Amino acid sequence: MLKLFSAAILAACLAGCCTNVEPISRVEAVYAPGLRVDAGMSDPAWQKAPEYRLRCYRNFQHLPEKTVAAIEAGKYEVQASAKLLYDDENLYIGCRIENDDIWTLDQQDQLRHYLTGDVFEVFLKPEESNAYLELYATPSGNKSAFYFPSRAFGGTVLIDRQKLMPGIEVVSKVDGTLNDSSDADRGWTSVMTVSRKAVEEKLGIPLDSGRAWRILLAGYSFSGNRTFGENFSHPLLPQLNYHLYEYYAPLTFR
């Protein structure tokens, strides 16, 4: 457990680091009526959706030389990807995340899951509003949804006092053993179902092609076998701060 929290602290230290800014390309959701939702994404419709790789943040220049050397010696590039589908009622985001030691300490809904284990995150923001949503899925199938009236409210008690908004569902599947560093895990998959009606009721703007939306696909990965946590996203942001929504990708519906 100490290794897990050490990884979390180191990951937080990276927040002020800069990285190369990649060209922002759109993220496309593909229409899939009658989708059968399961954690393994077995429905054939998933094969028609573009796959987006979530790239890792690897900026250690601010750390002492010996620490950087130790981190680089144990370099491990987490393989993470996501796909998006939608129908008349929901947006579906599926992820695959490779990890050799999967952790989820607090197996409850509506928590800041990135503080206690592995997590997949989705940020949804309409361009015409300051408000946005931060949604979580965990390997244990838990979920959270935080509403930000604006970026100014990040880290305030307003966020932690929110009840889970309706219309968010998560199913997950772990290939390995949760919270056990004695064996080798392989990874986990998850599908997040987001009610388009619930998003519209919360943000006041329809989640459809008639409005401009931006999205960030992101996550955290911890492991007792590594001396640092992995942070990853698509698109890759200029700094490790998932609230830099000016650099989110445009979300389109096909």
C-alpha positions in Angstrom: 0.0 0.0 0.0 2.9 2.4 0.7 4.1 1.9 -2.8 0.7 2.7 -4.1 0.5 6.0 -2.2 4.1 6.8 -3.1 3.1 6.5 -6.8 0.2 8.8 -6.2 2.4 11.4 -4.7 4.9 11.3 -7.5 2.1 11.5 -10.1 0.8 14.6 -8.4 4.3 16.1 -8.5 4.2 16.0 -12.3 1.3 18.4 -12.5 3.6 21.4 -13.2 5.6 19.8 -15.9 5.3 20.6 -19.5 5.2 18.2 -22.4 5.1 18.4 -26.1 1.7 19.6 -27.4 0.3 17.2 -30.0 -2.0 18.4 -32.8 -5.6 18.2 -31.6 -7.6 15.8 -33.7 -11.3 15.0 -33.2 -12.7 12.1 -31.2 -15.5 10.4 -33.1 -18.5 8.5 -31.6 -20.1 6.0 -34.0 -23.9 5.4 -34.1 -24.8 2.0 -32.7 -28.5 1.4 -32.2 -29.4 -1.7 -30.2 -25.9 -1.9 -28.6 -25.4 -4.8 -26.2 -23.4 -3.4 -23.3 -20.9 -5.6 -21.5 -17.5 -5.0 -19.9 -15.6 -6.9 -22.6 -17.0 -4.8 -25.5 -18.1 -8.0 -27.3 -20.8 -6.4 -29.4 -19.6 -6.2 -33.1 -20.4 -2.5 -33.2 -17.2 -1.7 -31.2 -15.2 -3.0 -34.2 -16.5 -0.1 -36.3 -15.4 2.6 -33.8 -12.0 4.3 -34.1 -9.6 3.4 -31.4 -7.8 6.2 -29.6 -4.5 5.6 -27.8 -4.1 7.3 -24.5 -0.4 8.5 -24.3 1.6 8.6 -21.1 3.1 11.7 -19.5 6.9 11.2 -19.1 8.4 14.4 -17.8 10.8 13.9 -14.9 13.2 16.8 -15.5 12.2 18.5 -12.2 13.2 15.5 -10.1 16.7 14.8 -8.6 19.1 12.9 -10.9 19.1 9.6 -9.0 15.3 9.5 -8.8 15.0 10.1 -12.6 17.5 7.3 -13.2 15.6 4.9 -11.0 12.3 5.8 -12.7 13.8 5.4 -16.2 15.4 2.0 -15.2 11.9 0.7 -14.5 10.3 2.4 -17.4 6.9 0.9 -18.2 4.6 2.4 -20.9 1.0 1.6 -20.0 -1.0 0.6 -23.0 -4.4 2.3 -22.8 -7.1 2.9 -25.4 -10.7 4.0 -25.8 -13.6 3.8 -28.2 -16.9 5.7 -28.4 -20.4 4.7 -29.6 -23.7 6.3 -29.2 -27.4 5.7 -29.8 -30.5 7.9 -29.4 -30.3 7.8 -25.6 -26.7 7.3 -24.5 -23.0 7.9 -25.2 -20.9 4.8 -24.6 -17.1 5.0 -23.8 -15.2 1.8 -23.7 -11.6 1.5 -22.4 -8.8 -1.1 -22.3 -6.0 -0.4 -19.9 -3.0 -2.7 -19.4 -1.6 -2.9 -15.9 0.5 -5.6 -14.1 -0.8 -4.7 -10.7 -4.4 -3.3 -10.5 -5.5 -1.4 -7.5 -8.9 -0.1 -6.3 -9.0 0.6 -2.6 -12.3 2.4 -2.1 -15.0 0.4 -3.9 -17.8 2.9 -3.6 -19.4 5.4 -5.9 -18.9 9.1 -6.0 -15.4 9.4 -4.7 -12.1 10.9 -6.1 -11.0 7.5 -7.2 -7.7 8.7 -8.6 -6.5 9.0 -5.0 -7.1 5.4 -4.2 -6.3 3.4 -7.3 -6.6 2.9 -11.0 -9.2 4.9 -12.8 -10.5 5.9 -16.3 -11.7 9.4 -16.7 -13.9 11.2 -19.2 -14.2 15.0 -19.3 -17.2 16.4 -21.3 -17.5 20.1 -22.0 -19.7 22.2 -24.3 -17.8 24.9 -26.0 -20.4 27.5 -25.3 -20.4 27.1 -21.5 -17.8 27.3 -18.7 -19.5 24.2 -17.0 -18.3 20.7 -17.6 -18.4 17.1 -16.3 -15.7 14.9 -14.9 -16.7 11.2 -15.0 -14.9 8.2 -13.5 -14.9 4.4 -14.1 -12.9 2.0 -11.9 -11.8 -1.6 -12.3 -14.3 -2.6 -9.6 -17.1 -1.1 -11.6 -17.6 2.0 -9.5 -18.5 5.3 -10.9 -18.4 9.0 -10.0 -19.7 12.2 -11.7 -18.6 15.6 -10.7 -20.1 18.8 -12.1 -18.0 21.9 -12.4 -19.9 25.2 -12.8 -16.5 26.5 -14.1 -12.8 25.5 -13.7 -12.6 27.9 -10.8 -14.4 25.4 -8.6 -11.7 22.6 -8.9 -10.6 21.4 -5.5 -13.4 23.1 -3.6 -15.8 21.4 -1.1 -18.6 22.0 -3.7 -17.2 19.1 -5.7 -16.9 16.7 -2.8 -20.4 17.4 -1.5 -22.1 16.4 -4.8 -24.4 13.4 -5.0 -23.9 11.1 -8.0 -25.9 12.4 -10.9 -28.4 10.0 -12.5 -27.8 8.4 -15.9 -24.2 7.2 -15.4 -23.5 3.4 -15.4 -20.2 1.5 -15.4 -19.4 -2.2 -16.0 -15.9 -3.4 -15.6 -13.9 -6.6 -16.0 -10.5 -7.3 -14.4 -8.0 -9.7 -15.9 -6.1 -10.4 -12.7 -6.6 -9.9 -9.0 -7.5 -6.5 -7.4 -5.2 -5.1 -4.7 -2.7 -7.9 -4.7 0.9 -7.3 -5.7 2.0 -10.9 -5.3 0.7 -12.0 -8.7 0.9 -10.5 -12.2 -2.3 -8.9 -13.6 -2.8 -8.2 -17.2 -5.3 -5.3 -17.3 -8.9 -4.2 -17.2 -11.7 -3.1 -19.4 -14.7 -0.9 -18.7 -17.7 0.6 -20.5 -19.2 3.8 -19.2 -22.8 4.6 -20.3 -23.7 8.3 -20.2 -27.3 9.3 -20.5 -27.5 12.1 -23.1 -30.7 13.4 -21.4 -28.9 13.5 -18.0 -26.0 15.5 -19.5 -28.4 18.0 -21.1 -30.3 18.4 -17.8 -27.1 19.0 -15.9 -25.3 21.3 -18.4 -28.3 22.8 -20.2 -27.0 21.8 -23.7 -27.9 18.8 -25.8 -25.2 16.2 -26.3 -25.5 15.9 -30.0 -24.0 17.0 -33.3 -25.9 20.2 -33.3 -23.7 21.7 -30.6 -19.9 21.9 -30.3 -18.5 19.6 -27.6 -15.0 18.8 -26.4 -13.8 15.7 -24.7 -10.7 14.4 -22.8 -10.1 10.6 -22.3 -7.7 10.1 -19.4 -6.6 8.0 -16.5 -4.3 6.9 -13.7 -2.5 3.6 -13.3 -0.7 2.5 -10.2 1.4 -0.6 -9.5 3.4 -1.9 -6.6 5.9 -3.2 -9.2 6.9 0.4 -10.3 8.3 3.4 -8.4 5.9 5.8 -10.1 2.3 6.1 -11.2 1.4 6.5 -14.9 -0.9 9.3 -16.1 -2.2 9.1 -19.6 -4.7 10.9 -21.8 -6.0 11.6 -25.3 -5.3 14.1 -26.4 -2.0 14.6 -24.6 -2.1 18.0 -22.8 0.7 20.5 -22.6 0.8 20.0 -18.8 -0.4 17.1 -16.6 -3.6 18.9 -15.6 -6.8 17.3 -16.9 -8.7 20.6 -16.6 -6.9 22.4 -19.4 -10.1 22.1 -21.6 -8.8 24.5 -24.2 -6.7 21.5 -25.4 -9.5 18.9 -25.3 -10.4 17.2 -28.6 -13.6 18.1 -30.5 -16.3 15.4 -30.1 -18.1 14.5 -33.2 -21.0 12.1 -33.9 -21.1 9.8 -37.0 
